[in-house]
Amino acid sequence: MQGILYDARRIKAYESLHKLGRYAGQEKEWMEGLWAELLAQPELYMEMVYYLENHALQDRFKFRGYSLTDLYVWQMDRYNLARDSGKNTAECNKEALVLRAFYTMADFMRSPEEYARRLGESPGMDRG
């Protein structure tokens, strides 16, 4: 069969991402959206592959000075504020926060001005 490329690494990444998404409680449609975003942004895709293989953020890629770790912490702050806990508890789904950090980075890259504003806003009254 001429003209067909089979990339087992990409299939493995896709399957691993969906497995992580199921574990994190994400809907299949949401995960498909994230996968499409990853394919559209090769730097973000490589960061996800690293995460899936090492269960750690590599943080090589930065956009406007923000890394995935920055967005992960931002997601955690928003989670803590929504639950008015002030800290992340055992109930905090950290895998879902990581996945949201990737999605947020893709959104940030698409709408940089909006996200720069949102990321710069103080998330709570306890910040000075």
C-alpha positions as CSV (number, residue, x, y, z in Angstrom):
1,M,0.0,0.0,0.0
2,Q,1.7,3.0,-1.3
3,G,1.2,6.5,0.2
4,I,0.0,5.4,3.7
5,L,2.2,6.4,6.6
6,Y,1.8,4.6,9.9
7,D,3.3,6.4,12.9
8,A,3.1,4.0,15.9
9,R,4.4,6.7,18.2
10,R,1.5,9.0,17.4
11,I,-1.0,6.2,17.9
12,K,0.6,5.3,21.2
13,A,0.5,9.0,22.3
14,Y,-3.2,9.2,21.2
15,E,-4.1,6.1,23.2
16,S,-2.1,7.2,26.2
17,L,-3.7,10.6,26.2
18,H,-7.2,9.1,26.1
19,K,-6.3,6.7,28.9
20,L,-5.1,9.7,31.0
21,G,-8.2,11.5,30.1
22,R,-10.5,8.7,31.3
23,Y,-8.5,8.5,34.5
24,A,-8.9,12.3,34.9
25,G,-12.7,12.1,34.3
26,Q,-12.6,14.0,31.0
27,E,-15.2,13.4,28.3
28,K,-14.1,11.8,25.1
29,E,-15.2,14.8,23.0
30,W,-13.1,17.1,25.2
31,M,-10.1,14.8,24.8
32,E,-10.6,14.8,21.0
33,G,-10.5,18.6,21.1
34,L,-7.3,18.5,23.1
35,W,-5.8,16.0,20.6
36,A,-6.7,18.3,17.7
37,E,-5.0,21.2,19.5
38,L,-1.9,19.2,20.1
39,L,-1.6,18.2,16.5
40,A,-2.0,21.8,15.4
41,Q,0.9,22.9,17.7
42,P,3.9,20.6,17.4
43,E,5.7,22.2,20.4
44,L,2.7,21.5,22.6
45,Y,2.5,17.9,21.2
46,M,6.1,17.2,22.1
47,E,5.5,18.5,25.6
48,M,2.5,16.2,25.9
49,V,4.5,13.2,24.7
50,Y,7.1,14.0,27.3
51,Y,4.4,14.2,30.0
52,L,2.9,10.9,29.0
53,E,6.3,9.2,29.0
54,N,7.7,10.8,32.2
55,H,4.6,12.0,34.1
56,A,6.3,15.4,34.5
57,L,6.2,18.6,32.7
58,Q,9.3,19.3,30.6
59,D,8.6,23.1,30.3
60,R,10.9,23.5,27.3
61,F,8.1,25.4,25.4
62,K,7.1,28.8,26.6
63,F,4.6,31.2,25.1
64,R,4.9,34.9,26.0
65,G,6.9,33.9,29.0
66,Y,4.5,31.3,30.4
67,S,5.2,27.6,30.7
68,L,2.9,24.7,31.2
69,T,3.9,24.7,34.8
70,D,2.7,28.3,35.1
71,L,-0.6,27.4,33.6
72,Y,-0.9,24.3,35.8
73,V,-0.4,26.5,38.9
74,W,-2.9,29.0,37.5
75,Q,-5.4,26.1,37.1
76,M,-4.7,25.0,40.7
77,D,-5.3,28.5,42.0
78,R,-8.6,28.7,40.2
79,Y,-9.6,25.3,41.6
80,N,-8.7,26.3,45.1
81,L,-10.6,29.6,44.8
82,A,-13.7,27.8,43.4
83,R,-13.7,25.4,46.4
84,D,-12.6,28.1,48.8
85,S,-10.0,25.8,50.2
86,G,-6.9,27.8,50.0
87,K,-4.9,24.7,49.3
88,N,-5.1,21.7,47.0
89,T,-6.7,18.8,48.8
90,A,-6.5,15.1,48.1
91,E,-9.8,15.5,46.2
92,C,-8.0,17.8,43.7
93,N,-7.7,16.0,40.4
94,K,-4.2,16.9,39.4
95,E,-4.3,15.0,36.2
96,A,-7.3,17.0,35.0
97,L,-5.4,20.2,35.9
98,V,-2.5,19.1,33.8
99,L,-4.8,18.4,30.9
100,R,-6.5,21.7,31.3
101,A,-3.1,23.4,31.4
102,F,-2.4,22.0,27.9
103,Y,-5.8,23.1,26.7
104,T,-5.3,26.6,28.2
105,M,-1.9,26.9,26.5
106,A,-3.5,26.1,23.1
107,D,-6.2,28.7,23.9
108,F,-3.5,31.2,25.0
109,M,-1.7,30.7,21.7
110,R,-4.9,31.4,19.8
111,S,-6.0,34.4,21.8
112,P,-2.8,35.8,23.4
113,E,-4.2,39.2,24.4
114,E,-7.2,37.8,26.2
115,Y,-5.2,35.2,28.1
116,A,-2.4,37.6,29.0
117,R,-5.0,39.7,30.6
118,R,-6.7,36.8,32.4
119,L,-3.4,35.4,33.6
120,G,-2.4,38.8,34.9
121,E,-5.5,39.3,36.9
122,S,-5.4,38.7,40.6
123,P,-7.5,35.5,41.3
124,G,-8.4,36.4,44.9
125,M,-8.6,39.0,47.5
126,D,-5.7,37.4,49.5
127,R,-3.3,38.4,46.8
128,G,-1.7,41.8,47.1
